[in-house]
């Protein structure tokens, strides 16, 4: 089985910023489209019940004629989507291993802003748990595994924490560069290369502008709000669209740092890069985990990059697929295209 020690990129790829930028590049997006197409997947869109009137949307993929081994639910990062390159590439790896794959869009991601009046925020875990239960009901009699990247990794681990209470059976969870301590992540972005802050601010402003366009009677904020930087914009969100009141309480609401995961009953694997420019690696050394959960830290990889070569093949998606596949009985796989 792959481990973090197996990730040995060439020297020109041992730069955190090169890794992070290539990971979200147009070249990777095109590779994701091509690889998913070449594995013979048939994909359909579904609107999922998030409880209390919430509607979420996702993409279900299957390779016709291949015996089903299990169902993999994949969760994307903040301002990503079910169509992000890493989601498609991970789906392809899982499909080749006999999985059916459901790529869930969080609220207000992937052109789903019209489905709900309320704005997305990172403490909306209840609707993701409810949606996961709905996905499991729609595709029953299949072992369920979960994979997530960045904020999606944070959601995946919180989902696993709540699974026993929700009556949701999860066989294994694999998370790549999950957000542990949101407050420290914010500080890291403020102190780091301005490019990352610019990227997320630009994406978030576009999402909020779309929400205002769709629901002007509810979201009548002006452009001065959209011009705010990340911290004051988050404070604006917290004060108007959450019950937390302060940034500290809001960040604490979805933190999984320290001992927050000690009660995890679902086996879990976490892959982190020591040079992640967005999420500080120190928190991973301080995590308290049960015996059936482990963290692997690679020296390189950037933020959810883990690019292996000039073809932009990714180690992280293979790692996720192997970790999740290892939790289930062995079956035949579809050969990977050359």
MARZAFI-742444 format. One record per residue (C-alpha): x, y, z; residue in one letter. Coordinates in steps of 0.2 Angstrom, whole numbers, plus 5000, padded with zeros to 4 digits. Layout:
BEGIN
XYZa...
***
This chain:
BEGIN
500050005000x500650184996x501350285011x501850465012x503650405010x503250344993x502950514987x504650564979x504350704966x505750764955x506750914962x505851034951x504250984959x504851004977x504251184979x502651204989x501951354978x502351254962x501351104969x499951214975x499751314959x499951164947x498651064957x497251194953x497951234935x496951224919x498051084914x497550974928x495751014925x495850954907x496750794914x495350764926x494050774912x495050664901x495450524914x493650514920x493050504902x494350364898x493850254912x492150234904x491150314918x489250364916x488850514927x487150584932x486750734943x485650714958x484850834970x485050774988x484050805004x485050905017x483650905029x482551055035x482151095017x484051105012x484451044995x486150994989x486750924973x488050794967x488650684954x488550494954x489750394943x489750214939x490650104926x489349994918x489649814918x490949824933x490449734949x490149854963x491349844977x490749994987x490150174987x491350324989x490750494994x491950634990x492050804997x492850954989x493851104997x493151275000x492651364984x493051204974x491651094967x491250914962x492050954946x493751004953x495250914945x495650824961x493850764963x493750694945x495450614946x495050534963x493450474956x494350394941x495550304953x494050234963x493050184948x494450084942x494549994958x492649944957x491850084967x490350184963x490750374967x489650514973x490450684972x489450804983x489350984981x489251084997x487951224997x488351374985x489751274976x489751204959x488451324952x487151264965x486851434973x485051434967x484551284978x484551364995x484251545001x485451545015x487351565012x488651425015x489751435030x490951295037x489851255052x488451185041x488951005045x487150945049x486650965031x488150865025x487850725038x485950725032x486550725014x487750575017x486350475025x485250515009x486550464998x486750295008x484950265007x484850294988x486250174985x486050044998x486949875001x488549954997x489949985010x490250175011x491950255012x492250445012x493650555005x493950735007x495150875002x495651035013x493951095020x493150935013x494350835023x493850935038x492050895034x492450715031x493150685048x491750785056x490550675047x491450525053x491350585071x489450605069x489150445059x488650335074x487350455081x486650475063x486550295060x487750305046x488950155043x490650215036x492050095033x493450215031x493850395029x495350465020x495750655021x497050755012x497750915020x496150935030x495851105039x496251065058x496251235066x495351375056x496051515066x497851455063x497351435045x496751615043x498351675051x499451565040x498551645025x498751815031x500551795034x500951695019x501151725000x499751844996x499251744981x498251614991x497251755000x496951834983x496351674976x495151634990x494451804991x494151824973x493151654973x492151694988x491651864982x491051794966x490051664976x489251804987x488851914971x487951764963x486951734979x486451924979x485951914961x484851754965x484051814981x484152004981x482652024993x483651925006x485451965002x485452154999x487252195004x488152314994x489852314985x490752375001x490452205008x491152124993x492752234994x493152175012x494752075015x494551895021x494551925040x493252065040x492251975027x492151815038x491651925053x490251995042x489651825038x489751765056x488751915063x487351905050x487251725045x487751615059x487351595078x489151605084x489251795086x491151805086x492551745075x493351645089x491751545092x491451525074x493151455071x493051345086x491451275079x492251175065x493951155073x494550975074x496251015081x497050945097x495950805105x494350845095x494550675085x495050565100x493250495100x493250445081x492550275079x492750265061x494550205054x495350355046x496950405036x497650575034x498950635022x499750805025x501250895017x502550975028x502651115016x500851155015x500751345012x498951365018x498751245033x500151245046x500851065048x501251095067x499451055071x499650875064x501050835076x499850885090x498350785085x497750655097x496950515088x496250335092x497250185087x496350155071x496750335064x498450385058x499250535050x500650525036x501650685033x502650695016x504050825015x503250894999x501550914991x501051094994x499151124998x498250974990x499550964976x500650804977x501050814958x502150674953x502850714936x502650824920x501050734916x500350804931x499850634938x499450654957x500050544971x498550604983x497150534972x498050364971x498350374990x496550404994x495950274982x497150144989x496750185007x494850175004x495050014993x496049925007x494649935019x493549825007x493749655000x494949634985x494149644967x494649664949x495249834944x495149924927x496849954920x497450134920x497750204903x499550234897x
***
